């Protein structure tokens, strides 16, 4: 008697079924991070016909998500991050709500026609989208169930269930929830985004969420040499095969030897790389002065200064009233810390002047550097000297 074997057309050893589930869910992760996120939402990478259509079809089979809806909701998240209008901010709605009910938050926002119209522009509107992917969402995931059972037998149902839960938990829950609550920050962006882990393997690089919010239009999420963005590796492979083209990555900040004056190139370099500049300032100036002041302090003053380390680096808009009081108390104990913190706020204010001309910004940066070099604080003097050599042009 012939027919389909009880254990499916693709029988595997017992350990093979978890590996199959991981492989299938990983393809879905790749589709989300490369196709939906970096290609559609941020236009950071251009995909060729084959990978774009394969990844879009795979998402239909494994999630039923609509490209236009996902893109619109994500763009709205960036536009209103950590505000009431943010569709899934744990700072507004609570971590448990986003972590465990992220799919429901997504569903509610997907029913908002204003969001889709305003933020969903530029997404596919071809025959497939209008007649298949956009209107028969349950057909794809039903076909996935059929194929899984056909290939793996009864265990295919378990693999399918894992596939259906993978993106709702890791993308809608972990990234949107933990990615704005738990982890480390390379950049003090004006939101609560964090890097959950330095190695973006499980969720294809999405773990590096703070880096992404710092440079949202970059196709590469890793920023430090020790960070790993698996999605970026896949993009580079596709680019090598002429199946993708990187359109933008985070700007590089160069230091040109022999460049001692602040010019418009300096202004553009500082503004385009402002979060990196502020990270360097925190590391080389604030941290240095903070250590020096702790070494000189005694008793309660020493403990107060120690407890203020994170507050000195934190984006000011993210400080609550209690944190502000603690920070102000620490700054009252040290003139040097007050000076470098004040210079930090002044430097940050330069690129906050949205309506200022380049000439006004140039004058403001020149004045900042001059006063910094006259401050008498060694680390600040050195940093001001370094700024003069900043450039976006490779030496």
N, C-alpha and C positions, 0 to 999 in steps of 0.2 A: 504493500500500500504506500502510495506516495503522498506527499503533502508537506506542510511547513512543520519542521521539528518543534517539539514542545518548548525547547529553549531558544527558539528563534533561528533565523537564517545565519546569525553571526554568534555562535556559541563561544563563550569566553570562560577562562578559569575564574574562580570566585573573586580573585583580586582584580580581574579585568573590568568588572562592572563599575566599581568606584572610579577607576581610571577613565573609563568611557564617559561617565557622568562629568568628571572634571574637564575632560577635553571638550565636550559639547558645551558646557557652561562657559568655558574659557573663550570659545569662539564668540559667544554672545557678548561677553565682556569686551572683546576686541571690537565687535560691531558697535557697541555703545560708545566706547572711548574714541575710536578712530572715525567711524562714520557719523554718528549722531553728534558727538561733542566737538571734536576738533575740525571735522569737515563741514558739517551743516551749521551748528550753532555759532561757531567762531570764525569759520572760513580761514583757518590757519593752515590747512592742507587741502590740496586739490586731488581728488581721487579719480583714477581712470574708470572707464565704463565698466570693466569687469569687476574690480573690487567693490565699487560703489553699488552696483546692482546685486552682487552676491550678498553683501552685508545687509542691504536693505531687505532683501528677501529672507535672509536668515532671521532678522529681527521679527518679521511677520510670522515666521514659523515658531519662534521661541518666546515671544513676548506679546505679540499683537499690538505693540506700540505704534503710534502714528508719528511719522517724521516731523510733520508740521507742528503737532501738539507738543512733542518733546522739546523741539527747538524753541518754540515760543515760551514755554514754561521756564526753560533754563535761562533764556535771555532775560526774562522778567526777573528771575532770581538775581542776576548780576545788576540789573538796573535798580533794584530796590533792596539790595542785600541788607539783611538784619533790620529792615523796616517792616511796618505792618503789612505793606503790600507784597513782601517777600512770600512766595508760595509755601516755602518750607524752611523757615529759619528757626533753629532750636532756641535762639536767643529770644525769640518772640513767643513761640508756641511750646517751648520746653523740649528737652532732649528725648524723653520717653515718648512723647507724641510723635516726633519726627522719626525716631528709630523704629518704632513698632507700627506706626500708622502712616508711614510715608506714602504708601500706595494710595491710601484714601485721600491724602492731601493732593497728590498728583491728579487723581480722578476729579476731585472738586474743581481744581484750577483748569483742567482740560475742558470743562463745561462752560467756561467763561469765554464767550465769543469775542469780547474786547481784547483779551489777552492774545488769543490766536490771531486776530486780525492785525494787531499792533506789532507783535513780535515774531510772527510766523512767516515773514516775507522771505522770498528767495529759496524756499524749499520745493521739492519735486511736485509737479502738478501734471504729470504725464498720464497716459491711459491706464497704466498699472496702478498708479496712486488713486485715480478717480474711480476705477472699476473693480479693483482687487484689494489692495492694501488698506485703503481708507474706508471701505464699506463692508468688507468681509473679514474682520479681524479674528473672529473665533475660528474661521475655517483653517487658518494657518496653524494655530496651536493644536487643533483637532487632527490635522494631517501629521503634525509632529508626533502626537500620541500614537497614531496608527503606525507610523514608520518605526518608532521605538519598539513597540510591541512586536512588530514584524521582524525586526532585527534581533532583539534581545529576549523575546519571550515575555513571560509575566514580569520579570525584573525590569523590562522596558517601561512599565508603568511607574516604578519607583524612580527610574532615571528621569522620566518626563516630569514627575512631581518636583524633583530637585531643580530641573531646568526652570519650571514655572516659579519657584520660590527664590531663585538665585538673584535675579535683577531687583525684584521688589525689596529684598533684604539688603543686599550689598550696595546698590545704587541709591534707591529711594530712602533707605534707612541709614546704613553706615556712612556713606559719603555725605549725604545731606545733613545727617545728624551729628555723628562723631567728627566729621570733617569741619564742623564749626563749633566744636566743644572740647575735644581731647586731642592732645598731640603737641608738637613743637612748631615754632614759627621762625622761618628764615627772614620774613619781611613783615614789618608792622603796617600792613594794609589796613584801611579804615573799615574793617569788618573782623569777624571773629574766626576766620578760616584758619585751619591748622593742617599740618602734614601729619597724617596718622602714623605712617611708617616711612622710613627713608628708602625702602625698597618696594617699588610699585610693581609687585608680581601678581598678587591675588586678584587685584581689580584693575590690572593693566596700566598702572601709573596714576590712576585717579586718587590713590593714597596721598599723593603730593598736592593736596588741595590748596594749601596756602600759597605755594609757588604758582599755581594756576590763577588764583585770584590776584596775585601781584602782577602777572603778565597774562591776562586772559586771552589775548589773541596769539599766543605762542603755541606752536605745534609741539614743543618740547616742554615737559613739565618738570624735569629734574633741573636743579640749579647748582647744587654742590657736587664736587667730584665724586663723593661717596654715595650719592643718591642714584637710584636706578629707576628709569621709566621704561617699562617693557613696551608700552604702546609706541614710544618714540623709536625703539629698536625695530618694531614691525614697520613703521612708516619709512624708516631708512632702507629697509629691505625692499619694500614696494617701490621706493624711489629708484633704487639701483636697477630694478626690473622695468623701469619706465612706466610703472602703474600708479605712481603718485608724484606730486610735486609740492614740496614745502613752500608755503607762501610767506610765512613769517615765524621768527622765533624771537625770544627776548633780546633786546638790544645789548650789545657788548660795550662795556665801558673801558676805554683804553687810557693809558697815561703816556703822553708823548714827552720824551726826553728833550729838554731844552725849551719847552713851552712854559713860559713864566707869567704870561699875562692872561687875564680873564677876558675872553672874547665871545662872540656869538656862538662859536663852536662849543665853547665851554658851557654856555647856557643851555644849548640843546642837549648836550651830553648829560648834564645834571638833571634836567627836567625829564628827559626820556628814560633815565635810569634812576629816578628819584628814590624809589624804594631800596635799591641797592646802595645808593649814596647814604641813605639814612641808616641802613644796616651797618655799613662801614663806619659811620659816625658813632653809632652805638657801641661797636666793638672796639674801635681804636681810641675814641675820645671819652665817652661816658664811662665805659667799663674801666679804663685806665685811671681816670680821676677818682672813680668810686673806690677802687682798690687802694689808691694812695690815701684817700681820706679815712678809710676804715683803719688803716695801719696807724694813723696819727690819733684816732679817736680812742676814748676810754669809756668804760662803764656803760651806762644806758645809751649814750650817744652812739657808741660803737654798735650796739645791738639794733638801734633804730636805723642806722645806715645800712647794716647788713640786710635788714628786712625790706629795704626799699629798692633792691636791685632790679627786680622785675618791673616795678612801677616806673622806674626811670626809663625803661626801654619801651614800655607799653604805649600804643597809640592812644593819645589823650582822649579821643572821643569814646573810647571803650572803658574808661575809668568811671567807676561809680562814685558816689559822694564819699563813702568811707575810704576808698582808695585815694581819692584826691586829698583828703585830710591827712592821711599817713604820708603821702608824698610831700605835701607842703611842710609837715613837721620835720621830715628828713632834710629838706632843702634849707630850712632855717638853721640847721646845724653846720652847714658848710657853704662858705662863699664860693669856693671853686666849683662845687656841684651846681650851685644856683647859676653860675655863669655859663657853664657848658650846657645846662638844661635850657637856659634862656636862648642861647645861640642855636640850639637844636630847634626850638619853636620858630625862631626867626628864619632859619634856613627852610623849614617846612612851609612857612608862610609865603615864600617867594613863588613857588609854583601853584599856590592856592589862588593867586591873583589871575583868575581866568580871563579877565578883559584887558590885562596889561599888555602893552606892545613888547616886542623883543628888546627894544632899546631900554625900556623901563626895567625889564627883568635883568638886563645886563648891568645896569647901574646899581640895582639892588644887590646883585651877587658880588659885584666889585666892592661895594661898601661893606658887605658882610665879611668878605675875605680880609679887607683892610683892618676892620675892627677886631676880627678874630686874631690876626697876627699881632695886634697891639694889646691883647688881653693878658699876656703874661703867663697863660696856662700852656705849658709845653706841648701837651698832646693836641690842644686846639690849634696852636701855632703851626704845628707840623701838618695837621689835616688841612688847614687853609692853604698851605703851600702845595699840598697834593692836588687840591681842587684846580689850581691854576694849570695843571698839566692834563686835566681831563679832556677827552675827545671821543667822538663816535667814529673817528677815522683810524683805521689800523696804522700803527707807526710804520 
